[in-house]
Every structure is written in C-alpha cells, then in structure tokens.
Amino acid sequence: MTESEQRGKSMTIRLFASCLLISIFVIITYNILVPNLETKKIIQQIIRFCLTVAFMYFILKGKKWAKDIFSVLLGLGVILGMTMIFGKSSFNTKIPMISMTLIYVWTIYHLNFSSNFKAYFNKILS
C-alpha cells in the first residue's frame, strides 16, 4: 500500500470515528435537553446511527453506491445543521450542531475530493 493510500485509509477511519462520536454526542445532547423522552424518537435515532455504521462499513468495503448515498445524507445533515445554527434555537443546541456540521463538511470533502481517499478507494476496488 502506497503512502497516499495509507493516508487515505487513516483519514477515512478517523473521519468515520468522528462522525460516529458526534452522532452519539448529538443524540445524547438532544435527549438531555428535551423535557420528555420519547421512545419513538430514541428508536429513530438508534436506527439512524446503525444505518450510519452500515454505510461506513460498505464504504470501507469499496461500494461506490454507499459513498454516494452517504455523501448525500451527510449533505442533508449539513443543511439541517445550518438551519439549526442560524435558526432561533438555544445556544445549547447550537454547539453540537456546529460540531456536527464541520465534521460532516470535512467528511464530504474527504469522500469526494481528497486525492488520498481516491487512491485508497481505488486500491480497495481492485
């Protein structure tokens, strides 16, 4: 594996770990700030988290469709984060949204434009 491929793999794993950690952080923060815990909402959040893990697994296995769908979903997350940041939400909810938005933008850039990721992705495709 070349140095570029190793950097691509390393950065991909770090960004995926960051996405998972920020997802857990947002889920916990949301459920702490909401006065009444809704079981339906918690189940939705757990399912979304599991789907995120599944997409990451398929990307690491070299599935282009997973990379494309995951990028679109991250883009929707960025749009949601931006509306929360510039909306009339409290400052406590803006902090995790700012973090989430920055990590998602960085991940989108890495998956679609980084030469290191492209080298790594081409390596796992072959």
DSSP file with accessible surface (Angstrom, degrees, kcal/mol):
  #  RESIDUE AA STRUCTURE BP1 BP2  ACC     N-H-->O    O-->H-N    N-H-->O    O-->H-N    TCO  KAPPA ALPHA  PHI   PSI    X-CA   Y-CA   Z-CA
    1    1 A M              0   0  103      0, 0.0   119,-0.0     0, 0.0     5,-0.0   0.000 360.0 360.0 360.0 130.1    0.0    0.0    0.0
    2    2 A T     >  -     0   0   77      1,-0.1     4,-2.3   117,-0.1     5,-0.2  -0.202 360.0-105.9 -73.2 169.2    1.4    3.4   -1.0
    3    3 A E  H  > S+     0   0  126      1,-0.2     4,-2.6     2,-0.2     5,-0.2   0.903 121.2  52.0 -64.2 -39.0    1.8    6.3    1.4
    4    4 A S  H  > S+     0   0   36      1,-0.2     4,-2.3     2,-0.2   116,-0.3   0.912 110.2  48.5 -63.8 -41.7   -1.1    8.1   -0.3
    5    5 A E  H  > S+     0   0   32      2,-0.2     4,-2.5     1,-0.2    -1,-0.2   0.890 111.3  50.3 -65.4 -40.0   -3.4    5.0    0.1
    6    6 A Q  H  X S+     0   0  108     -4,-2.3     4,-2.8     2,-0.2    -2,-0.2   0.915 111.1  48.5 -64.7 -42.0   -2.3    4.7    3.8
    7    7 A R  H  X S+     0   0  116     -4,-2.6     4,-2.8     2,-0.2     5,-0.3   0.896 111.4  50.9 -63.4 -40.3   -3.1    8.3    4.5
    8    8 A G  H  X S+     0   0    0     -4,-2.3     4,-2.2   108,-0.3    -2,-0.2   0.924 112.7  45.2 -62.8 -43.4   -6.5    7.9    2.7
    9    9 A K  H  X S+     0   0   88     -4,-2.5     4,-2.5     2,-0.2     5,-0.2   0.940 114.6  48.3 -65.4 -45.9   -7.3    4.9    4.8
   10   10 A S  H  X S+     0   0   46     -4,-2.8     4,-2.4     1,-0.2    -2,-0.2   0.932 114.0  45.3 -61.4 -46.5   -6.2    6.5    8.1
   11   11 A M  H  X S+     0   0   45     -4,-2.8     4,-2.8     2,-0.2     5,-0.2   0.893 111.2  54.0 -66.8 -37.6   -8.1    9.7    7.4
   12   12 A T  H  X S+     0   0    0     -4,-2.2     4,-2.6    -5,-0.3     5,-0.2   0.944 110.4  45.9 -61.2 -46.8  -11.2    7.8    6.4
   13   13 A I  H  X S+     0   0   82     -4,-2.5     4,-2.5     1,-0.2    -2,-0.2   0.920 113.6  49.5 -64.6 -40.9  -11.2    5.8    9.6
   14   14 A R  H  X S+     0   0  136     -4,-2.4     4,-2.3    -5,-0.2    -2,-0.2   0.917 112.8  46.5 -65.0 -41.9  -10.6    8.9   11.7
   15   15 A L  H  X S+     0   0    1     -4,-2.8     4,-2.7     2,-0.2    -2,-0.2   0.895 111.8  50.9 -68.0 -38.8  -13.4   10.8   10.0
   16   16 A F  H  X S+     0   0    9     -4,-2.6     4,-2.4    -5,-0.2    -2,-0.2   0.918 110.5  49.3 -63.6 -41.3  -15.8    7.9   10.4
   17   17 A A  H  X S+     0   0   46     -4,-2.5     4,-2.7    -5,-0.2    -2,-0.2   0.919 111.1  50.5 -62.9 -40.1  -14.9    7.7   14.1
   18   18 A S  H  X S+     0   0   40     -4,-2.3     4,-2.8     1,-0.2     5,-0.2   0.911 109.6  50.6 -63.6 -41.8  -15.6   11.4   14.3
   19   19 A C  H  X S+     0   0    1     -4,-2.7     4,-2.1     2,-0.2    -1,-0.2   0.913 112.5  46.5 -61.9 -43.1  -18.9   11.1   12.6
   20   20 A L  H  X S+     0   0   43     -4,-2.4     4,-2.4     2,-0.2    -2,-0.2   0.920 113.6  48.2 -66.4 -42.6  -19.9    8.3   15.0
   21   21 A L  H  X S+     0   0  119     -4,-2.7     4,-2.6     2,-0.2    -2,-0.2   0.917 112.6  47.6 -65.4 -41.6  -18.8   10.2   18.0
   22   22 A I  H  X S+     0   0   13     -4,-2.8     4,-2.8     2,-0.2     5,-0.2   0.877 110.2  53.9 -69.4 -32.1  -20.6   13.4   17.0
   23   23 A S  H  X S+     0   0    1     -4,-2.1     4,-2.5    -5,-0.2    -2,-0.2   0.939 110.7  45.6 -64.2 -44.3  -23.7   11.3   16.3
   24   24 A I  H  X S+     0   0   73     -4,-2.4     4,-2.7     2,-0.2     5,-0.2   0.927 113.4  50.7 -62.8 -43.5  -23.6    9.9   19.8
   25   25 A F  H  X S+     0   0   94     -4,-2.6     4,-2.9     1,-0.2     5,-0.2   0.921 111.9  46.3 -60.4 -45.4  -23.0   13.3   21.2
   26   26 A V  H  X S+     0   0   18     -4,-2.8     4,-2.9     2,-0.2     5,-0.2   0.915 112.6  50.5 -66.2 -41.1  -25.9   14.9   19.3
   27   27 A I  H  X S+     0   0   26     -4,-2.5     4,-2.3    -5,-0.2    -2,-0.2   0.949 115.2  42.5 -61.3 -47.8  -28.2   12.0   20.3
   28   28 A I  H  X S+     0   0   90     -4,-2.7     4,-2.0     2,-0.2    -2,-0.2   0.941 115.6  48.8 -65.4 -46.0  -27.3   12.3   24.0
   29   29 A T  H  X S+     0   0   25     -4,-2.9     4,-2.2    -5,-0.2    -2,-0.2   0.924 111.6  49.8 -61.2 -43.7  -27.4   16.1   24.0
   30   30 A Y  H  X S+     0   0   83     -4,-2.9     4,-1.6     1,-0.2    -1,-0.2   0.936 112.4  46.9 -59.9 -46.8  -30.8   16.1   22.2
   31   31 A N  H  < S+     0   0   28     -4,-2.3    -1,-0.2    -5,-0.2    -2,-0.2   0.784 111.8  50.9 -72.2 -24.0  -32.3   13.7   24.7
   32   32 A I  H  < S+     0   0  128     -4,-2.0    -1,-0.2    -5,-0.2    -2,-0.2   0.895 112.7  45.8 -75.0 -39.2  -30.9   15.5   27.7
   33   33 A L  H  < S+     0   0   73     -4,-2.2    -2,-0.2    -5,-0.2    -1,-0.2   0.727  93.7  87.9 -78.5 -22.6  -32.3   18.9   26.6
   34   34 A V  S  < S-     0   0   31     -4,-1.6     3,-0.1    -5,-0.2    -4,-0.0  -0.647  71.7-146.1 -79.3 128.5  -35.8   17.5   25.7
   35   35 A P  S    S+     0   0  122      0, 0.0     2,-0.5     0, 0.0    -1,-0.1   0.886  85.8  41.0 -64.2 -38.0  -38.0   17.7   28.7
   36   36 A N  S    S-     0   0  127     -3,-0.0     2,-0.3     2,-0.0    -3,-0.0  -0.945  82.8-136.1-116.1 120.2  -40.0   14.5   27.8
   37   37 A L        -     0   0  110     -2,-0.5     2,-0.6    -3,-0.1     3,-0.1  -0.566  17.0-153.3 -72.9 129.0  -38.1   11.5   26.4
   38   38 A E     >  -     0   0  103     -2,-0.3     4,-2.1     1,-0.2     5,-0.2  -0.919   8.6-154.3-106.0 123.0  -40.0   10.0   23.5
   39   39 A T  H  > S+     0   0  105     -2,-0.6     4,-2.5     1,-0.2     5,-0.2   0.898  96.3  55.3 -62.0 -39.5  -39.4    6.3   22.9
   40   40 A K  H  > S+     0   0  154      1,-0.2     4,-2.2     2,-0.2    -1,-0.2   0.909 108.4  48.0 -60.7 -42.4  -40.2    6.7   19.2
   41   41 A K  H  > S+     0   0   73      2,-0.2     4,-2.3     1,-0.2    -1,-0.2   0.903 110.8  50.6 -67.2 -40.9  -37.6    9.4   18.8
   42   42 A I  H  X S+     0   0   53     -4,-2.1     4,-2.4     2,-0.2    -2,-0.2   0.921 110.3  50.0 -63.7 -41.9  -34.9    7.4   20.6
   43   43 A I  H  X S+     0   0   89     -4,-2.5     4,-2.5     1,-0.2    -2,-0.2   0.922 110.1  50.9 -63.8 -41.8  -35.6    4.3   18.4
   44   44 A Q  H  X S+     0   0   94     -4,-2.2     4,-2.5     1,-0.2    -1,-0.2   0.912 110.7  49.0 -60.6 -42.4  -35.4    6.5   15.3
   45   45 A Q  H  X S+     0   0   21     -4,-2.3     4,-2.3     2,-0.2    -1,-0.2   0.890 111.0  49.2 -66.9 -39.0  -32.0    7.9   16.5
   46   46 A I  H  X S+     0   0   95     -4,-2.4     4,-2.5     2,-0.2    -2,-0.2   0.916 111.7  49.0 -66.6 -41.6  -30.7    4.4   17.2
   47   47 A I  H  X S+     0   0   95     -4,-2.5     4,-2.5     2,-0.2    -2,-0.2   0.932 111.2  50.2 -63.7 -42.5  -31.8    3.2   13.7
   48   48 A R  H  X S+     0   0   92     -4,-2.5     4,-2.1     1,-0.2    -2,-0.2   0.920 110.5  50.1 -61.9 -41.4  -30.2    6.2   12.1
   49   49 A F  H  X S+     0   0   48     -4,-2.3     4,-2.2     1,-0.2    -1,-0.2   0.929 110.5  49.2 -63.5 -43.1  -27.0    5.5   14.0
   50   50 A C  H  X S+     0   0   75     -4,-2.5     4,-2.3     1,-0.2    -1,-0.2   0.887 110.1  51.2 -64.8 -38.6  -27.0    1.8   12.9
   51   51 A L  H  X S+     0   0   97     -4,-2.5     4,-2.7     2,-0.2    -1,-0.2   0.879 107.2  54.0 -65.5 -36.0  -27.5    2.9    9.3
   52   52 A T  H  X S+     0   0   17     -4,-2.1     4,-2.3     2,-0.2    -2,-0.2   0.936 109.2  47.8 -61.6 -45.3  -24.6    5.3    9.5
   53   53 A V  H  X S+     0   0   63     -4,-2.2     4,-2.4     1,-0.2    -2,-0.2   0.920 111.2  51.6 -61.5 -41.1  -22.4    2.4   10.7
   54   54 A A  H  X S+     0   0   38     -4,-2.3     4,-2.4     1,-0.2    -2,-0.2   0.925 109.3  49.0 -64.0 -44.2  -23.7    0.2    7.9
   55   55 A F  H  X S+     0   0   34     -4,-2.7     4,-2.3     1,-0.2    -1,-0.2   0.917 111.0  50.6 -61.1 -42.5  -22.9    2.9    5.3
   56   56 A M  H  X S+     0   0    8     -4,-2.3     4,-2.4     2,-0.2    -1,-0.2   0.911 109.1  51.7 -62.4 -40.1  -19.4    3.3    6.7
   57   57 A Y  H  X S+     0   0  130     -4,-2.4     4,-1.1     1,-0.2    -2,-0.2   0.938 111.1  47.0 -60.6 -47.1  -18.9   -0.5    6.6
   58   58 A F  H  <>S+     0   0   74     -4,-2.4     5,-2.3     1,-0.2     4,-0.2   0.854 110.3  52.8 -66.9 -34.2  -19.9   -0.6    2.9
   59   59 A I  H ><5S+     0   0    1     -4,-2.3     3,-1.8     1,-0.2    -1,-0.2   0.936 107.9  50.7 -64.8 -43.8  -17.7    2.3    2.0
   60   60 A L  H 3<5S+     0   0   58     -4,-2.4    -1,-0.2     1,-0.3    -2,-0.2   0.741 107.1  55.6 -66.3 -20.4  -14.7    0.6    3.7
   61   61 A K  T 3<5S-     0   0  122     -4,-1.1    -1,-0.3    -5,-0.2    -2,-0.2   0.434 125.0-104.1 -89.1  -1.9  -15.6   -2.5    1.6
   62   62 A G  T < 5 +     0   0    7     -3,-1.8     2,-0.7     1,-0.2    -3,-0.2   0.741  63.2 156.1  91.8  26.7  -15.4   -0.4   -1.6
   63   63 A K     >< -     0   0   92     -5,-2.3     4,-1.6     1,-0.2    -1,-0.2  -0.750  26.1-165.3 -90.7 113.3  -19.0    0.2   -2.5
   64   64 A K  H  > S+     0   0  116     -2,-0.7     4,-2.5     1,-0.2     5,-0.2   0.886  87.8  58.2 -65.0 -37.4  -19.4    3.3   -4.6
   65   65 A W  H  > S+     0   0  129      1,-0.2     4,-2.6     2,-0.2     5,-0.3   0.880 105.0  51.2 -61.3 -36.9  -23.1    3.5   -4.2
   66   66 A A  H  > S+     0   0    0      2,-0.2     4,-2.8     1,-0.2    -1,-0.2   0.912 109.4  50.1 -67.3 -40.1  -22.6    3.6   -0.4
   67   67 A K  H  X S+     0   0   23     -4,-1.6     4,-2.2     2,-0.2    -2,-0.2   0.924 113.3  46.5 -63.1 -42.8  -20.2    6.5   -0.7
   68   68 A D  H  X S+     0   0   61     -4,-2.5     4,-2.0     2,-0.2    -2,-0.2   0.938 115.9  43.1 -67.1 -47.2  -22.6    8.4   -3.0
   69   69 A I  H  X S+     0   0   75     -4,-2.6     4,-2.7     1,-0.2     5,-0.2   0.918 114.0  51.7 -65.4 -41.9  -25.6    7.9   -0.7
   70   70 A F  H  X S+     0   0    6     -4,-2.8     4,-2.7    -5,-0.3    -1,-0.2   0.902 108.3  52.0 -62.6 -39.1  -23.6    8.6    2.4
   71   71 A S  H  X S+     0   0   13     -4,-2.2     4,-2.3    -5,-0.2    -1,-0.2   0.910 110.3  48.2 -63.2 -41.8  -22.4   11.9    0.9
   72   72 A V  H  X S+     0   0   93     -4,-2.0     4,-2.3     2,-0.2    -2,-0.2   0.932 112.6  48.4 -64.1 -44.0  -26.0   12.9    0.1
   73   73 A L  H  X S+     0   0   81     -4,-2.7     4,-2.0     1,-0.2    -2,-0.2   0.895 111.0  50.1 -65.3 -38.9  -27.1   12.1    3.6
   74   74 A L  H  X S+     0   0    7     -4,-2.7     4,-2.3     2,-0.2    -1,-0.2   0.899 108.4  54.2 -64.1 -38.3  -24.2   14.0    5.1
   75   75 A G  H  X S+     0   0   23     -4,-2.3     4,-2.3     2,-0.2    -2,-0.2   0.907 107.5  49.4 -61.0 -41.4  -25.1   16.9    2.9
   76   76 A L  H  X S+     0   0   99     -4,-2.3     4,-2.6     1,-0.2    -1,-0.2   0.884 109.2  53.3 -64.1 -36.8  -28.7   16.8    4.2
   77   77 A G  H  X S+     0   0   13     -4,-2.0     4,-2.8     2,-0.2    -2,-0.2   0.881 107.4  51.1 -64.0 -37.1  -27.2   16.8    7.7
   78   78 A V  H  X S+     0   0   24     -4,-2.3     4,-2.8     2,-0.2    -2,-0.2   0.931 110.1  49.0 -65.5 -43.8  -25.2   19.9    6.9
   79   79 A I  H  X S+     0   0  106     -4,-2.3     4,-2.2     2,-0.2    -2,-0.2   0.936 113.3  47.0 -61.4 -44.7  -28.3   21.7    5.7
   80   80 A L  H  X S+     0   0   97     -4,-2.6     4,-2.1     1,-0.2    -2,-0.2   0.926 112.4  50.4 -61.8 -43.8  -30.1   20.7    8.8
   81   81 A G  H  X S+     0   0    0     -4,-2.8     4,-2.5     1,-0.2    -2,-0.2   0.903 109.4  50.6 -61.6 -41.1  -27.2   21.8   10.9
   82   82 A M  H  X S+     0   0   77     -4,-2.8     4,-2.5     1,-0.2    -1,-0.2   0.889 109.3  50.5 -65.7 -39.1  -27.0   25.1    9.2
   83   83 A T  H  X S+     0   0   82     -4,-2.2     4,-0.7     1,-0.2    -1,-0.2   0.881 112.9  47.1 -66.8 -34.7  -30.8   25.7    9.8
   84   84 A M  H  <>S+     0   0   63     -4,-2.1     5,-0.5     2,-0.2    -2,-0.2   0.888 112.4  49.8 -71.2 -38.5  -30.3   24.9   13.4
   85   85 A I  H  <5S+     0   0   26     -4,-2.5    -2,-0.2     1,-0.2    -1,-0.2   0.928 120.9  33.6 -65.9 -44.2  -27.3   27.1   13.8
   86   86 A F  H  <5S+     0   0  160     -4,-2.5    -1,-0.2    -5,-0.2    -2,-0.2   0.446 106.9  89.2 -94.7   1.3  -28.9   30.2   12.1
   87   87 A G  T  <5S-     0   0   29     -4,-0.7    -3,-0.1    -5,-0.2    -4,-0.0  -0.068  97.4 -88.6 -83.6-169.2  -32.4   29.4   13.5
   88   88 A K  T   5S+     0   0  222     -2,-0.0     2,-0.1     2,-0.0    -3,-0.1  -0.046  79.3 131.0 -95.4  34.1  -33.9   30.6   16.7
   89   89 A S      < -     0   0   34     -5,-0.5     5,-0.0     1,-0.1     2,-0.0  -0.412  64.4 -91.2 -83.2 164.4  -32.7   27.6   18.7
   90   90 A S    >>  -     0   0   65      1,-0.1     4,-1.1    -2,-0.1     3,-0.9  -0.270  32.9-111.5 -72.9 161.3  -31.0   28.0   22.1
   91   91 A F  H 3> S+     0   0  141      1,-0.2     4,-1.4     2,-0.2     3,-0.4   0.849 115.0  63.4 -62.1 -33.3  -27.2   28.3   22.3
   92   92 A N  H 34 S+     0   0   99      1,-0.2    -1,-0.2     2,-0.2   -59,-0.1   0.824 105.9  44.1 -62.4 -32.5  -27.0   24.8   24.0
   93   93 A T  H <> S+     0   0   34     -3,-0.9     4,-1.0     1,-0.2    -1,-0.2   0.686 106.4  62.4 -85.5 -17.4  -28.4   23.2   20.8
   94   94 A K  H  X S+     0   0   54     -4,-1.1     4,-2.5    -3,-0.4     5,-0.2   0.845  92.4  64.1 -75.7 -32.4  -26.1   25.2   18.5
   95   95 A I  H  X S+     0   0   74     -4,-1.4     4,-2.0     1,-0.2     5,-0.2   0.952 106.4  40.5 -61.1 -52.1  -22.9   23.9   19.9
   96   96 A P  H  > S+     0   0    5      0, 0.0     4,-2.8     0, 0.0    -1,-0.2   0.876 114.6  54.8 -66.0 -29.9  -23.4   20.2   18.9
   97   97 A M  H  X S+     0   0   22     -4,-1.0     4,-2.6     2,-0.2    -2,-0.2   0.881 106.6  50.0 -69.7 -37.4  -24.8   21.4   15.5
   98   98 A I  H  X S+     0   0   70     -4,-2.5     4,-2.4     2,-0.2     5,-0.2   0.946 113.9  45.7 -63.7 -46.0  -21.7   23.5   14.8
   99   99 A S  H  X S+     0   0   45     -4,-2.0     4,-2.3    -5,-0.2     5,-0.2   0.931 114.1  48.5 -61.7 -46.7  -19.5   20.5   15.6
  100  100 A M  H  X S+     0   0   13     -4,-2.8     4,-2.8     1,-0.2     5,-0.2   0.927 111.2  50.0 -60.1 -45.8  -21.7   18.1   13.5
  101  101 A T  H  X S+     0   0    9     -4,-2.6     4,-2.5     1,-0.2     5,-0.2   0.922 111.2  48.2 -62.4 -44.0  -21.8   20.5   10.5
  102  102 A L  H  X S+     0   0  116     -4,-2.4     4,-2.3     2,-0.2    -1,-0.2   0.925 114.0  45.9 -63.8 -43.9  -18.0   21.0   10.5
  103  103 A I  H  X S+     0   0   36     -4,-2.3     4,-2.5    -5,-0.2    -2,-0.2   0.919 113.3  49.6 -66.8 -41.1  -17.3   17.2   10.7
  104  104 A Y  H  X S+     0   0   19     -4,-2.8     4,-2.6    -5,-0.2    -2,-0.2   0.912 111.0  49.3 -65.3 -40.9  -19.9   16.4    8.1
  105  105 A V  H  X S+     0   0   71     -4,-2.5     4,-2.5    -5,-0.2    -1,-0.2   0.932 112.1  48.7 -63.1 -43.5  -18.5   19.0    5.7
  106  106 A W  H  X S+     0   0  132     -4,-2.3     4,-2.5    -5,-0.2    -2,-0.2   0.909 112.2  48.9 -63.0 -40.3  -15.0   17.7    6.2
  107  107 A T  H  X S+     0   0    0     -4,-2.5     4,-2.9     2,-0.2     5,-0.2   0.919 110.0  50.8 -67.2 -42.1  -16.2   14.1    5.6
  108  108 A I  H  X S+     0   0   38     -4,-2.6     4,-1.7     1,-0.2     5,-0.3   0.938 112.0  48.0 -60.1 -45.6  -18.0   15.1    2.4
  109  109 A Y  H  X>S+     0   0  131     -4,-2.5     4,-2.9     1,-0.2     5,-0.9   0.941 113.3  47.7 -59.4 -47.7  -14.9   16.8    1.1
  110  110 A H  H  X5S+     0   0    6     -4,-2.5     4,-0.9     1,-0.2     7,-0.2   0.930 112.9  47.0 -61.8 -45.9  -12.7   13.8    2.0
  111  111 A L  H  <5S+     0   0    1     -4,-2.9    -1,-0.2     1,-0.2    -2,-0.2   0.789 126.0  27.5 -69.1 -26.4  -15.0   11.2    0.4
  112  112 A N  H  <5S+     0   0   40     -4,-1.7    -2,-0.2    -5,-0.2    -1,-0.2   0.699 132.9  20.3-111.5 -22.0  -15.5   13.1   -2.8
  113  113 A F  H  <5S+     0   0  131     -4,-2.9     2,-0.3    -5,-0.3    -3,-0.2   0.550  84.4 110.0-128.5 -13.4  -12.4   15.3   -3.4
  114  114 A S     X< -     0   0   13     -5,-0.9     4,-2.2    -4,-0.9     5,-0.1  -0.544  52.5-152.5 -73.9 127.9   -9.4   14.0   -1.5
  115  115 A S  H  > S+     0   0   84     -2,-0.3     4,-2.2     1,-0.2     5,-0.2   0.848  96.9  56.3 -67.8 -31.1   -6.7   12.5   -3.6
  116  116 A N  H  > S+     0   0   36      2,-0.2     4,-2.4     1,-0.2  -108,-0.3   0.916 108.5  46.0 -66.1 -42.1   -5.7   10.3   -0.7
  117  117 A F  H  > S+     0   0    2     -7,-0.2     4,-3.6     2,-0.2     5,-0.2   0.915 110.9  53.1 -66.7 -40.1   -9.2    8.8   -0.4
  118  118 A K  H  X S+     0   0  104     -4,-2.2     4,-2.5     2,-0.2    -2,-0.2   0.909 110.1  48.1 -60.5 -41.2   -9.4    8.3   -4.1
  119  119 A A  H  X S+     0   0   23     -4,-2.2     4,-1.7     2,-0.2    -1,-0.2   0.932 115.5  44.6 -64.1 -43.8   -6.1    6.4   -4.0
  120  120 A Y  H  X S+     0   0   12     -4,-2.4     4,-2.2  -116,-0.3    -2,-0.2   0.923 113.6  49.8 -65.4 -44.5   -7.3    4.3   -1.1
  121  121 A F  H  X S+     0   0   13     -4,-3.6     4,-1.5     1,-0.2    -2,-0.2   0.905 110.3  49.8 -63.8 -41.0  -10.7    3.7   -2.6
  122  122 A N  H  X S+     0   0  102     -4,-2.5     4,-1.3    -5,-0.2    -1,-0.2   0.854 108.9  54.8 -64.3 -34.1   -9.2    2.6   -6.0
  123  123 A K  H  < S+     0   0   89     -4,-1.7     3,-0.3     1,-0.2    -2,-0.2   0.923 109.8  44.4 -65.0 -43.7   -7.0    0.3   -4.0
  124  124 A I  H  < S+     0   0   47     -4,-2.2    -1,-0.2     1,-0.2    -2,-0.2   0.751 109.0  58.5 -76.3 -20.2   -9.9   -1.5   -2.3
  125  125 A L  H  <        0   0   96     -4,-1.5    -1,-0.2    -5,-0.2    -2,-0.2   0.815 360.0 360.0 -73.2 -29.7  -11.8   -1.6   -5.6
  126  126 A S     <        0   0  123     -4,-1.3    -3,-0.0    -3,-0.3     0, 0.0  -0.199 360.0 360.0 -90.2 360.0   -9.0   -3.6   -7.2
